[in-house]
């Protein structure tokens, strides 16, 4: 639906998105550095 309505398509699959999110959370357990 987003592809037709917004002319947008995800570059990653849902599996890849989850893996990327998990990797980021693992490497940044305290979130973003506010400094």
mmCIF file as Biopython writes it, N, C-alpha, C and O atoms, coordinates in Angstrom:
data_model
#
loop_
_atom_site.group_PDB
_atom_site.id
_atom_site.type_symbol
_atom_site.label_atom_id
_atom_site.label_alt_id
_atom_site.label_comp_id
_atom_site.label_asym_id
_atom_site.label_entity_id
_atom_site.label_seq_id
_atom_site.pdbx_PDB_ins_code
_atom_site.Cartn_x
_atom_site.Cartn_y
_atom_site.Cartn_z
_atom_site.occupancy
_atom_site.B_iso_or_equiv
_atom_site.auth_seq_id
_atom_site.auth_asym_id
_atom_site.pdbx_PDB_model_num
ATOM 1   N N  . UNK A ? 1  ? 0.823  -1.194 0.000  1.0 0.0 1  A 1 
ATOM 2   C CA . UNK A ? 1  ? 0.000  0.000  0.000  1.0 0.0 1  A 1 
ATOM 3   C C  . UNK A ? 1  ? 0.867  1.258  0.000  1.0 0.0 1  A 1 
ATOM 4   O O  . UNK A ? 1  ? 0.578  2.201  -0.736 1.0 0.0 1  A 1 
ATOM 5   N N  . UNK A ? 2  ? 1.927  1.288  0.814  1.0 0.0 2  A 1 
ATOM 6   C CA . UNK A ? 2  ? 2.810  2.459  0.854  1.0 0.0 2  A 1 
ATOM 7   C C  . UNK A ? 2  ? 3.473  2.684  -0.500 1.0 0.0 2  A 1 
ATOM 8   O O  . UNK A ? 2  ? 3.685  3.825  -0.910 1.0 0.0 2  A 1 
ATOM 9   N N  . UNK A ? 3  ? 3.796  1.605  -1.186 1.0 0.0 3  A 1 
ATOM 10  C CA . UNK A ? 3  ? 4.441  1.737  -2.499 1.0 0.0 3  A 1 
ATOM 11  C C  . UNK A ? 3  ? 3.534  2.479  -3.470 1.0 0.0 3  A 1 
ATOM 12  O O  . UNK A ? 3  ? 4.003  3.346  -4.207 1.0 0.0 3  A 1 
ATOM 13  N N  . UNK A ? 4  ? 2.261  2.159  -3.484 1.0 0.0 4  A 1 
ATOM 14  C CA . UNK A ? 4  ? 1.319  2.810  -4.391 1.0 0.0 4  A 1 
ATOM 15  C C  . UNK A ? 4  ? 0.941  4.206  -3.917 1.0 0.0 4  A 1 
ATOM 16  O O  . UNK A ? 4  ? 0.922  5.148  -4.710 1.0 0.0 4  A 1 
ATOM 17  N N  . UNK A ? 5  ? 0.645  4.343  -2.647 1.0 0.0 5  A 1 
ATOM 18  C CA . UNK A ? 5  ? 0.164  5.612  -2.112 1.0 0.0 5  A 1 
ATOM 19  C C  . UNK A ? 5  ? 1.275  6.654  -1.992 1.0 0.0 5  A 1 
ATOM 20  O O  . UNK A ? 5  ? 1.089  7.815  -2.359 1.0 0.0 5  A 1 
ATOM 21  N N  . UNK A ? 6  ? 2.423  6.235  -1.480 1.0 0.0 6  A 1 
ATOM 22  C CA . UNK A ? 6  ? 3.522  7.163  -1.208 1.0 0.0 6  A 1 
ATOM 23  C C  . UNK A ? 6  ? 4.688  7.035  -2.179 1.0 0.0 6  A 1 
ATOM 24  O O  . UNK A ? 6  ? 5.656  7.793  -2.115 1.0 0.0 6  A 1 
ATOM 25  N N  . UNK A ? 7  ? 4.578  6.056  -3.084 1.0 0.0 7  A 1 
ATOM 26  C CA . UNK A ? 7  ? 5.683  5.753  -3.997 1.0 0.0 7  A 1 
ATOM 27  C C  . UNK A ? 7  ? 6.959  5.469  -3.205 1.0 0.0 7  A 1 
ATOM 28  O O  . UNK A ? 7  ? 8.033  5.980  -3.522 1.0 0.0 7  A 1 
ATOM 29  N N  . UNK A ? 8  ? 6.813  4.638  -2.163 1.0 0.0 8  A 1 
ATOM 30  C CA . UNK A ? 8  ? 7.914  4.295  -1.273 1.0 0.0 8  A 1 
ATOM 31  C C  . UNK A ? 8  ? 7.929  2.788  -1.074 1.0 0.0 8  A 1 
ATOM 32  O O  . UNK A ? 8  ? 6.877  2.154  -0.992 1.0 0.0 8  A 1 
ATOM 33  N N  . UNK A ? 9  ? 9.128  2.218  -0.997 1.0 0.0 9  A 1 
ATOM 34  C CA . UNK A ? 9  ? 9.278  0.787  -0.764 1.0 0.0 9  A 1 
ATOM 35  C C  . UNK A ? 9  ? 10.439 0.564  0.194  1.0 0.0 9  A 1 
ATOM 36  O O  . UNK A ? 9  ? 11.496 1.177  0.046  1.0 0.0 9  A 1 
ATOM 37  N N  . UNK A ? 10 ? 10.247 -0.304 1.165  1.0 0.0 10 A 1 
ATOM 38  C CA . UNK A ? 10 ? 11.302 -0.620 2.132  1.0 0.0 10 A 1 
ATOM 39  C C  . UNK A ? 10 ? 12.488 -1.265 1.425  1.0 0.0 10 A 1 
ATOM 40  O O  . UNK A ? 10 ? 12.316 -2.030 0.476  1.0 0.0 10 A 1 
ATOM 41  N N  . UNK A ? 11 ? 13.686 -0.950 1.894  1.0 0.0 11 A 1 
ATOM 42  C CA . UNK A ? 11 ? 14.899 -1.539 1.325  1.0 0.0 11 A 1 
ATOM 43  C C  . UNK A ? 11 ? 15.234 -2.863 1.994  1.0 0.0 11 A 1 
ATOM 44  O O  . UNK A ? 11 ? 15.911 -3.707 1.407  1.0 0.0 11 A 1 
ATOM 45  N N  . UNK A ? 12 ? 14.756 -3.045 3.229  1.0 0.0 12 A 1 
ATOM 46  C CA . UNK A ? 12 ? 15.050 -4.250 3.996  1.0 0.0 12 A 1 
ATOM 47  C C  . UNK A ? 12 ? 13.773 -5.041 4.236  1.0 0.0 12 A 1 
ATOM 48  O O  . UNK A ? 12 ? 12.673 -4.490 4.247  1.0 0.0 12 A 1 
ATOM 49  N N  . UNK A ? 13 ? 13.942 -6.347 4.428  1.0 0.0 13 A 1 
ATOM 50  C CA . UNK A ? 13 ? 12.802 -7.185 4.807  1.0 0.0 13 A 1 
ATOM 51  C C  . UNK A ? 13 ? 12.547 -6.998 6.301  1.0 0.0 13 A 1 
ATOM 52  O O  . UNK A ? 13 ? 13.379 -6.425 7.005  1.0 0.0 13 A 1 
ATOM 53  N N  . UNK A ? 14 ? 11.419 -7.471 6.780  1.0 0.0 14 A 1 
ATOM 54  C CA . UNK A ? 14 ? 11.117 -7.359 8.210  1.0 0.0 14 A 1 
ATOM 55  C C  . UNK A ? 14 ? 12.158 -8.113 9.038  1.0 0.0 14 A 1 
ATOM 56  O O  . UNK A ? 14 ? 12.507 -7.674 10.134 1.0 0.0 14 A 1 
ATOM 57  N N  . UNK A ? 15 ? 12.654 -9.229 8.534  1.0 0.0 15 A 1 
ATOM 58  C CA . UNK A ? 15 ? 13.698 -9.995 9.229  1.0 0.0 15 A 1 
ATOM 59  C C  . UNK A ? 15 ? 14.976 -9.174 9.320  1.0 0.0 15 A 1 
ATOM 60  O O  . UNK A ? 15 ? 15.600 -9.112 10.379 1.0 0.0 15 A 1 
ATOM 61  N N  . UNK A ? 16 ? 15.367 -8.544 8.219  1.0 0.0 16 A 1 
ATOM 62  C CA . UNK A ? 16 ? 16.570 -7.715 8.217  1.0 0.0 16 A 1 
ATOM 63  C C  . UNK A ? 16 ? 16.411 -6.507 9.135  1.0 0.0 16 A 1 
ATOM 64  O O  . UNK A ? 16 ? 17.363 -6.108 9.807  1.0 0.0 16 A 1 
ATOM 65  N N  . UNK A ? 17 ? 15.220 -5.929 9.168  1.0 0.0 17 A 1 
ATOM 66  C CA . UNK A ? 17 ? 14.965 -4.794 10.060 1.0 0.0 17 A 1 
ATOM 67  C C  . UNK A ? 17 ? 15.127 -5.204 11.518 1.0 0.0 17 A 1 
ATOM 68  O O  . UNK A ? 17 ? 15.722 -4.473 12.310 1.0 0.0 17 A 1 
ATOM 69  N N  . UNK A ? 18 ? 14.603 -6.361 11.870 1.0 0.0 18 A 1 
ATOM 70  C CA . UNK A ? 18 ? 14.715 -6.859 13.249 1.0 0.0 18 A 1 
ATOM 71  C C  . UNK A ? 18 ? 16.169 -7.145 13.602 1.0 0.0 18 A 1 
ATOM 72  O O  . UNK A ? 18 ? 16.617 -6.822 14.702 1.0 0.0 18 A 1 
ATOM 73  N N  . UNK A ? 19 ? 16.909 -7.752 12.671 1.0 0.0 19 A 1 
ATOM 74  C CA . UNK A ? 19 ? 18.321 -8.040 12.915 1.0 0.0 19 A 1 
ATOM 75  C C  . UNK A ? 19 ? 19.111 -6.752 13.112 1.0 0.0 19 A 1 
ATOM 76  O O  . UNK A ? 19 ? 19.953 -6.668 14.006 1.0 0.0 19 A 1 
ATOM 77  N N  . UNK A ? 20 ? 18.844 -5.751 12.282 1.0 0.0 20 A 1 
ATOM 78  C CA . UNK A ? 20 ? 19.535 -4.472 12.381 1.0 0.0 20 A 1 
ATOM 79  C C  . UNK A ? 20 ? 19.216 -3.783 13.699 1.0 0.0 20 A 1 
ATOM 80  O O  . UNK A ? 20 ? 20.104 -3.219 14.338 1.0 0.0 20 A 1 
ATOM 81  N N  . UNK A ? 21 ? 17.958 -3.825 14.108 1.0 0.0 21 A 1 
ATOM 82  C CA . UNK A ? 21 ? 17.546 -3.227 15.377 1.0 0.0 21 A 1 
ATOM 83  C C  . UNK A ? 21 ? 18.223 -3.927 16.550 1.0 0.0 21 A 1 
ATOM 84  O O  . UNK A ? 21 ? 18.717 -3.272 17.468 1.0 0.0 21 A 1 
ATOM 85  N N  . UNK A ? 22 ? 18.247 -5.255 16.519 1.0 0.0 22 A 1 
ATOM 86  C CA . UNK A ? 22 ? 18.892 -6.034 17.590 1.0 0.0 22 A 1 
ATOM 87  C C  . UNK A ? 22 ? 20.382 -5.720 17.657 1.0 0.0 22 A 1 
ATOM 88  O O  . UNK A ? 22 ? 20.935 -5.563 18.745 1.0 0.0 22 A 1 
ATOM 89  N N  . UNK A ? 23 ? 21.030 -5.629 16.503 1.0 0.0 23 A 1 
ATOM 90  C CA . UNK A ? 23 ? 22.459 -5.329 16.454 1.0 0.0 23 A 1 
ATOM 91  C C  . UNK A ? 23 ? 22.722 -3.949 17.062 1.0 0.0 23 A 1 
ATOM 92  O O  . UNK A ? 23 ? 23.653 -3.785 17.851 1.0 0.0 23 A 1 
ATOM 93  N N  . UNK A ? 24 ? 21.899 -2.955 16.695 1.0 0.0 24 A 1 
ATOM 94  C CA . UNK A ? 24 ? 22.093 -1.606 17.219 1.0 0.0 24 A 1 
ATOM 95  C C  . UNK A ? 24 ? 21.889 -1.584 18.732 1.0 0.0 24 A 1 
ATOM 96  O O  . UNK A ? 24 ? 22.684 -0.983 19.455 1.0 0.0 24 A 1 
ATOM 97  N N  . UNK A ? 25 ? 20.828 -2.236 19.215 1.0 0.0 25 A 1 
ATOM 98  C CA . UNK A ? 25 ? 20.551 -2.273 20.657 1.0 0.0 25 A 1 
ATOM 99  C C  . UNK A ? 25 ? 21.686 -2.960 21.410 1.0 0.0 25 A 1 
ATOM 100 O O  . UNK A ? 25 ? 22.057 -2.528 22.501 1.0 0.0 25 A 1 
ATOM 101 N N  . UNK A ? 26 ? 22.238 -4.025 20.833 1.0 0.0 26 A 1 
ATOM 102 C CA . UNK A ? 26 ? 23.339 -4.754 21.471 1.0 0.0 26 A 1 
ATOM 103 C C  . UNK A ? 26 ? 24.594 -3.893 21.566 1.0 0.0 26 A 1 
ATOM 104 O O  . UNK A ? 26 ? 25.330 -3.967 22.549 1.0 0.0 26 A 1 
ATOM 105 N N  . UNK A ? 27 ? 24.835 -3.074 20.539 1.0 0.0 27 A 1 
ATOM 106 C CA . UNK A ? 27 ? 26.030 -2.238 20.512 1.0 0.0 27 A 1 
ATOM 107 C C  . UNK A ? 27 ? 25.838 -0.918 21.263 1.0 0.0 27 A 1 
ATOM 108 O O  . UNK A ? 27 ? 26.812 -0.224 21.554 1.0 0.0 27 A 1 
ATOM 109 N N  . UNK A ? 28 ? 24.592 -0.572 21.577 1.0 0.0 28 A 1 
ATOM 110 C CA . UNK A ? 28 ? 24.279 0.688  22.257 1.0 0.0 28 A 1 
ATOM 111 C C  . UNK A ? 28 ? 23.286 0.438  23.389 1.0 0.0 28 A 1 
ATOM 112 O O  . UNK A ? 28 ? 22.156 0.922  23.332 1.0 0.0 28 A 1 
ATOM 113 N N  . UNK A ? 29 ? 23.693 -0.315 24.422 1.0 0.0 29 A 1 
ATOM 114 C CA . UNK A ? 29 ? 22.754 -0.703 25.482 1.0 0.0 29 A 1 
ATOM 115 C C  . UNK A ? 29 ? 22.169 0.480  26.255 1.0 0.0 29 A 1 
ATOM 116 O O  . UNK A ? 29 ? 21.111 0.353  26.872 1.0 0.0 29 A 1 
ATOM 117 N N  . UNK A ? 30 ? 22.845 1.624  26.227 1.0 0.0 30 A 1 
ATOM 118 C CA . UNK A ? 30 ? 22.335 2.806  26.931 1.0 0.0 30 A 1 
ATOM 119 C C  . UNK A ? 30 ? 21.648 3.785  25.988 1.0 0.0 30 A 1 
ATOM 120 O O  . UNK A ? 30 ? 21.329 4.907  26.380 1.0 0.0 30 A 1 
ATOM 121 N N  . UNK A ? 31 ? 21.424 3.372  24.770 1.0 0.0 31 A 1 
ATOM 122 C CA . UNK A ? 31 ? 20.763 4.244  23.799 1.0 0.0 31 A 1 
ATOM 123 C C  . UNK A ? 31 ? 21.727 5.247  23.190 1.0 0.0 31 A 1 
ATOM 124 O O  . UNK A ? 31 ? 22.935 5.015  23.127 1.0 0.0 31 A 1 
ATOM 125 N N  . UNK A ? 32 ? 21.174 6.359  22.746 1.0 0.0 32 A 1 
ATOM 126 C CA . UNK A ? 32 ? 21.979 7.407  22.125 1.0 0.0 32 A 1 
ATOM 127 C C  . UNK A ? 32 ? 22.817 8.130  23.158 1.0 0.0 32 A 1 
ATOM 128 O O  . UNK A ? 32 ? 22.386 8.328  24.294 1.0 0.0 32 A 1 
ATOM 129 N N  . UNK A ? 33 ? 24.015 8.525  22.760 1.0 0.0 33 A 1 
ATOM 130 C CA . UNK A ? 33 ? 24.885 9.336  23.604 1.0 0.0 33 A 1 
ATOM 131 C C  . UNK A ? 33 ? 24.404 10.777 23.499 1.0 0.0 33 A 1 
ATOM 132 O O  . UNK A ? 33 ? 24.414 11.349 22.409 1.0 0.0 33 A 1 
ATOM 133 N N  . UNK A ? 34 ? 23.988 11.365 24.595 1.0 0.0 34 A 1 
ATOM 134 C CA . UNK A ? 34 ? 23.427 12.711 24.584 1.0 0.0 34 A 1 
ATOM 135 C C  . UNK A ? 34 ? 24.492 13.802 24.593 1.0 0.0 34 A 1 
ATOM 136 O O  . UNK A ? 34 ? 24.169 14.979 24.432 1.0 0.0 34 A 1 
ATOM 137 N N  . UNK A ? 35 ? 25.754 13.428 24.778 1.0 0.0 35 A 1 
ATOM 138 C CA . UNK A ? 35 ? 26.830 14.429 24.834 1.0 0.0 35 A 1 
ATOM 139 C C  . UNK A ? 35 ? 27.222 14.923 23.466 1.0 0.0 35 A 1 
ATOM 140 O O  . UNK A ? 35 ? 28.111 15.766 23.345 1.0 0.0 35 A 1 
#
